[in-house]
Amino acid sequence: MRLALALALVAGAVQAQNVPLSDGEVVRAELVQPTDRYGHAVLGDALEWGGLTLTVNTCLRCAGLRLTDVTITLPQSRVFEDVEARLADLDGDGRNEVVVVETDLARGASLAVYGPGGKIAATDFIGQPNRWLAPAGIADFDGDGRVEIAYVDRPHLLADLIFVRLDGDRLVETLRVSGLTNHRIGEDFISGGTRDCGAGPELVLASKDWTRVMRVQTGVVTDLGPMPASGLTIPPC
């Protein structure tokens, strides 16, 4: 009797450590299903991605990981137009969300946030095809204890640096700074990024004409000097 009770208690404890797939923790994210159905080629070739595979841990308090892969496949009218899928805890619950550029073939790019249960939030699509946005960084850029996502809206045309924050099922804009960029047409990478020189995270980007290296910290833009011949990299502090 006591042995049966002990086994039941152990089984209950193990069961209590499991969570549904949709509530699990994403530990890895990979863009999959290459496709040429868009053909914008802003990143250097005509291939984008039709799917996103998330590796999810569904046993959050287990000694080891209990991993399950889930693949999110986009409809034929959309692609993931990005260089990578980024993991970050955007809402402070201790579990990662996934940040990626999702593009509609007729309406252009949006910034999307995914979890193991599917899409959580997204910005509006830019509004026309062959219009893109380039993620710049993810951090608490304004020092208020909450994480923001920074991206450049139309880095080859508009060149607006935008900060958004995940608020439930919405991405809410918190700041916009004009005249900054982080990508040139045809490059298969996004330049610049985030650094911390002791006063909190800051972004390193280029001026719109690619002649100057620029820093943005808590909304303040500082000119760090001329663009090196080698291109935009994150300089030492």
C-alpha positions as CSV (number, residue, x, y, z in Angstrom):
1,M,0.0,0.0,0.0
2,R,2.8,2.4,1.0
3,L,4.8,1.4,-2.1
4,A,1.8,2.1,-4.3
5,L,1.3,5.5,-2.7
6,A,5.0,6.3,-3.1
7,L,4.9,5.4,-6.8
8,A,1.8,7.5,-7.3
9,L,3.4,10.5,-5.6
10,V,6.5,10.2,-7.8
11,A,4.4,9.9,-10.9
12,G,2.4,13.0,-9.9
13,A,5.7,14.9,-9.3
14,V,7.0,14.0,-12.7
15,Q,3.7,14.9,-14.3
16,A,3.7,18.3,-12.5
17,Q,7.0,19.1,-14.2
18,N,5.7,18.8,-17.7
19,V,3.9,21.6,-19.5
20,P,1.9,21.7,-22.8
21,L,4.0,22.2,-25.9
22,S,2.5,25.7,-26.3
23,D,3.8,26.7,-22.8
24,G,7.3,25.2,-23.3
25,E,10.5,27.0,-23.6
26,V,12.1,27.5,-27.0
27,V,15.7,26.6,-26.8
28,R,16.5,26.7,-30.5
29,A,15.0,28.3,-33.6
30,E,16.0,27.6,-37.3
31,L,14.7,29.0,-40.6
32,V,13.8,26.1,-42.9
33,Q,12.1,25.2,-46.2
34,P,14.0,27.4,-48.6
35,T,11.8,28.9,-51.3
36,D,12.1,31.1,-54.3
37,R,8.4,32.2,-54.4
38,Y,9.2,35.8,-53.5
39,G,12.4,36.7,-55.4
40,H,13.0,40.1,-53.7
41,A,16.7,39.1,-53.3
42,V,17.4,41.9,-50.9
43,L,19.8,39.5,-49.0
44,G,21.7,38.6,-52.1
45,D,19.8,35.7,-53.7
46,A,16.3,34.8,-54.6
47,L,15.8,32.2,-51.8
48,E,13.9,33.0,-48.6
49,W,12.3,30.6,-46.0
50,G,8.9,29.0,-45.9
51,G,9.1,27.6,-42.4
52,L,10.4,28.0,-38.9
53,T,11.4,25.0,-36.7
54,L,11.4,25.6,-33.0
55,T,13.0,23.1,-30.5
56,V,10.9,23.3,-27.4
57,N,11.7,22.0,-23.9
58,T,8.4,20.8,-22.3
59,C,9.8,19.7,-18.9
60,L,10.9,23.0,-17.4
61,R,11.9,21.8,-14.0
62,C,13.4,18.5,-15.0
63,A,17.1,17.6,-14.4
64,G,17.5,17.3,-18.2
65,L,15.7,18.6,-21.3
66,R,12.7,17.0,-22.8
67,L,12.8,18.4,-26.4
68,T,10.2,18.4,-29.1
69,D,10.5,20.0,-32.5
70,V,7.6,22.0,-34.0
71,T,7.7,23.5,-37.5
72,I,5.6,26.5,-38.4
73,T,4.9,26.6,-42.1
74,L,3.8,29.8,-43.7
75,P,1.1,30.0,-46.4
76,Q,2.3,30.4,-50.0
77,S,1.6,34.1,-49.8
78,R,4.3,34.7,-47.2
79,V,8.0,34.0,-46.5
80,F,10.5,34.6,-43.7
81,E,12.9,37.1,-45.2
82,D,15.7,37.1,-42.7
83,V,19.3,35.9,-41.9
84,E,18.4,34.2,-38.7
85,A,15.7,33.6,-36.1
86,R,16.5,35.3,-32.8
87,L,15.8,34.0,-29.3
88,A,15.0,36.5,-26.5
89,D,12.8,36.7,-23.4
90,L,10.7,39.6,-24.4
91,D,8.1,39.6,-21.6
92,G,10.2,38.7,-18.6
93,D,8.6,35.3,-17.9
94,G,11.9,33.4,-18.1
95,R,11.1,31.8,-21.4
96,N,12.3,32.8,-24.9
97,E,10.3,34.1,-27.7
98,V,11.5,34.1,-31.3
99,V,11.9,37.3,-33.4
100,V,12.0,37.1,-37.2
101,V,11.1,39.1,-40.3
102,E,8.0,37.8,-41.9
103,T,7.1,39.1,-45.4
104,D,3.8,39.1,-47.3
105,L,4.4,38.8,-51.0
106,A,1.9,41.6,-51.7
107,R,2.5,43.8,-48.6
108,G,6.1,43.6,-47.8
109,A,7.9,42.9,-44.5
110,S,6.8,42.9,-40.8
111,L,8.5,42.2,-37.6
112,A,7.0,39.0,-36.0
113,V,7.3,37.3,-32.6
114,Y,6.6,33.6,-32.4
115,G,6.3,31.1,-29.6
116,P,5.8,27.3,-29.6
117,G,2.0,27.9,-30.0
118,G,2.4,30.1,-33.1
119,K,2.6,33.8,-33.8
120,I,2.3,36.0,-30.7
121,A,2.5,39.5,-32.2
122,A,3.7,41.4,-35.3
123,T,4.0,44.9,-36.6
124,D,1.9,45.9,-39.6
125,F,3.3,45.0,-43.0
126,I,5.0,47.9,-44.6
127,G,2.4,48.0,-47.3
128,Q,3.9,47.1,-50.6
129,P,6.1,44.3,-52.0
130,N,9.9,44.6,-52.1
131,R,10.0,46.7,-48.9
132,W,12.0,45.2,-46.0
133,L,13.1,45.9,-42.5
134,A,16.3,44.9,-40.7
135,P,16.5,43.8,-37.0
136,A,19.1,45.8,-35.2
137,G,19.1,44.5,-31.6
138,I,17.2,43.2,-28.6
139,A,17.8,44.6,-25.1
140,D,16.5,47.0,-22.5
141,F,17.6,50.0,-24.4
142,D,15.8,52.7,-22.3
143,G,16.7,51.3,-18.9
144,D,13.2,50.8,-17.6
145,G,13.6,47.1,-16.9
146,R,11.7,45.9,-20.0
147,V,13.1,44.6,-23.3
148,E,12.7,46.4,-26.6
149,I,13.3,45.1,-30.1
150,A,15.1,47.6,-32.4
151,Y,14.9,47.4,-36.2
152,V,15.4,49.7,-39.2
153,D,12.3,50.3,-41.3
154,R,13.3,50.2,-45.0
155,P,17.1,50.5,-44.4
156,H,17.7,51.4,-48.1
157,L,14.9,54.0,-48.4
158,L,13.3,55.4,-45.2
159,A,16.1,54.5,-42.8
160,D,14.1,54.9,-39.6
161,L,15.3,53.1,-36.4
162,I,12.3,51.9,-34.5
163,F,12.0,50.5,-31.0
164,V,9.0,48.3,-30.1
165,R,8.0,46.4,-27.0
166,L,5.9,43.2,-26.6
167,D,2.7,44.1,-24.8
168,G,0.4,41.0,-24.7
169,D,-0.4,40.3,-28.3
170,R,0.9,43.6,-29.7
171,L,4.2,45.2,-30.6
172,V,4.0,48.7,-29.3
173,E,6.3,51.4,-30.7
174,T,8.3,53.3,-28.0
175,L,10.7,55.4,-30.0
176,R,11.6,56.3,-33.6
177,V,14.9,57.9,-34.8
178,S,15.4,58.9,-38.4
179,G,18.5,58.8,-40.7
180,L,20.0,55.5,-39.6
181,T,20.6,52.2,-41.4
182,N,22.2,48.8,-41.0
183,H,22.0,47.0,-44.4
184,R,23.0,47.5,-48.0
185,I,21.1,45.8,-50.8
186,G,22.5,42.5,-51.7
187,E,24.5,41.8,-48.5
188,D,23.6,38.5,-46.9
189,F,24.2,39.9,-43.4
190,I,23.0,42.8,-41.2
191,S,25.7,45.2,-40.1
192,G,26.3,46.8,-36.7
193,G,24.5,45.6,-33.6
194,T,24.4,46.0,-29.8
195,R,27.2,46.7,-27.4
196,D,27.5,47.7,-23.7
197,C,30.3,50.0,-22.6
198,G,29.2,50.2,-19.0
199,A,26.3,52.5,-19.2
200,G,23.7,50.1,-20.6
201,P,23.1,48.6,-24.0
202,E,23.5,50.8,-27.1
203,L,23.2,50.3,-30.8
204,V,25.9,50.8,-33.4
205,L,24.5,51.7,-36.9
206,A,25.4,53.6,-40.0
207,S,24.3,57.0,-41.2
208,K,21.8,56.8,-44.0
209,D,24.5,57.6,-46.6
210,W,27.0,55.1,-45.0
211,T,29.6,57.8,-44.4
212,R,29.5,57.8,-40.6
213,V,29.4,55.3,-37.7
214,M,26.6,56.2,-35.3
215,R,25.7,55.2,-31.8
216,V,22.2,55.3,-30.3
217,Q,21.8,55.1,-26.5
218,T,18.6,55.9,-24.6
219,G,17.4,57.7,-27.7
220,V,20.5,59.9,-28.0
221,V,22.4,59.7,-31.3
222,T,26.2,60.2,-31.3
223,D,28.5,60.3,-34.3
224,L,31.4,58.0,-33.6
225,G,33.4,59.0,-36.7
226,P,33.9,58.2,-40.4
227,M,32.9,54.8,-41.8
228,P,36.0,52.5,-42.1
229,A,36.9,51.3,-45.5
230,S,36.2,47.8,-44.2
231,G,32.6,48.7,-43.5
232,L,30.4,48.9,-40.4
233,T,31.6,46.8,-37.5
234,I,31.0,47.3,-33.8
235,P,34.0,49.3,-32.5
236,P,35.6,48.6,-29.1
237,C,34.5,50.8,-26.3
